[in-house]
Amino acid sequence: MNIEDDEQIIENCISGDTDSFRYLVDKYQPRIINAATSTQKTLMMQKMLPKKFS
C-alpha cells in the first residue's frame, strides 16, 4: 500500500471503521515499537556515559 491508501484508511478510521484501525496498528506497530525501544536505549546509554570534562 502507498501513502494514498493510508490516507483512505485513516479516513475510514475517522468514520469509525475498526477494521481499518486494526490494519494501521498491525502495519505500523513494529516500527513504532522499534523507534521507541531504540530511543530508550539511546537515553539509557547517555545516562551511563560520563559527562565530558570542560
C-alpha atoms as a printed R data frame, in Angstrom:
   type eleno elety resid chain resno       x      y      z
1  ATOM     1    CA   MET     A     1   0.000  0.000  0.000
2  ATOM     2    CA   ASN     A     2   1.149  3.545 -0.629
3  ATOM     3    CA   ILE     A     3   0.550  6.879  1.106
4  ATOM     4    CA   GLU     A     4  -2.709  7.495 -0.722
5  ATOM     5    CA   ASP     A     5  -4.007  4.145  0.501
6  ATOM     6    CA   ASP     A     6  -3.070  5.011  4.086
7  ATOM     7    CA   GLU     A     7  -4.876  8.330  3.736
8  ATOM     8    CA   GLN     A     8  -8.047  6.480  2.724
9  ATOM     9    CA   ILE     A     9  -7.629  4.038  5.589
10 ATOM    10    CA   ILE     A    10  -7.243  6.944  8.018
11 ATOM    11    CA   GLU     A    11 -10.436  8.460  6.618
12 ATOM    12    CA   ASN     A    12 -12.115  5.095  7.255
13 ATOM    13    CA   CYS     A    13 -10.795  5.097 10.832
14 ATOM    14    CA   ILE     A    14 -12.172  8.575 11.424
15 ATOM    15    CA   SER     A    15 -15.517  7.290 10.181
16 ATOM    16    CA   GLY     A    16 -15.398  4.544 12.806
17 ATOM    17    CA   ASP     A    17 -14.120  1.589 10.761
18 ATOM    18    CA   THR     A    18 -12.410 -0.564 13.378
19 ATOM    19    CA   ASP     A    19 -11.002 -2.974 10.765
20 ATOM    20    CA   SER     A    20  -9.114 -0.082  9.169
21 ATOM    21    CA   PHE     A    21  -7.773  0.915 12.577
22 ATOM    22    CA   ARG     A    22  -6.599 -2.643 13.208
23 ATOM    23    CA   TYR     A    23  -4.884 -2.630  9.798
24 ATOM    24    CA   LEU     A    24  -2.939  0.536 10.688
25 ATOM    25    CA   VAL     A    25  -1.974 -0.841 14.093
26 ATOM    26    CA   ASP     A    26  -0.732 -4.076 12.549
27 ATOM    27    CA   LYS     A    27   1.146 -2.220  9.824
28 ATOM    28    CA   TYR     A    28   2.909  0.405 11.949
29 ATOM    29    CA   GLN     A    29   3.186 -1.169 15.413
30 ATOM    30    CA   PRO     A    30   6.549 -2.880 14.766
31 ATOM    31    CA   ARG     A    31   8.075  0.390 13.507
32 ATOM    32    CA   ILE     A    32   6.730  2.366 16.450
33 ATOM    33    CA   ILE     A    33   7.955 -0.182 18.995
34 ATOM    34    CA   ASN     A    34  11.360 -0.286 17.309
35 ATOM    35    CA   ALA     A    35  11.672  3.513 17.349
36 ATOM    36    CA   ALA     A    36  10.606  3.742 20.996
37 ATOM    37    CA   THR     A    37  12.976  0.965 22.058
38 ATOM    38    CA   SER     A    38  15.856  2.497 20.141
39 ATOM    39    CA   THR     A    39  15.214  5.909 21.698
40 ATOM    40    CA   GLN     A    40  15.022  4.413 25.182
41 ATOM    41    CA   LYS     A    41  18.327  2.573 24.677
42 ATOM    42    CA   THR     A    42  19.970  5.794 23.494
43 ATOM    43    CA   LEU     A    43  18.721  7.688 26.539
44 ATOM    44    CA   MET     A    44  19.928  4.946 28.864
45 ATOM    45    CA   MET     A    45  23.374  4.968 27.249
46 ATOM    46    CA   GLN     A    46  23.589  8.755 27.571
47 ATOM    47    CA   LYS     A    47  22.893  8.474 31.292
48 ATOM    48    CA   MET     A    48  25.534  5.774 31.690
49 ATOM    49    CA   LEU     A    49  28.297  7.619 29.835
50 ATOM    50    CA   PRO     A    50  30.434 10.021 31.876
51 ATOM    51    CA   LYS     A    51  29.969 13.715 31.280
52 ATOM    52    CA   LYS     A    52  32.663 15.395 29.204
53 ATOM    53    CA   PHE     A    53  35.220 17.361 31.192
54 ATOM    54    CA   SER     A    54  35.390 21.100 30.500
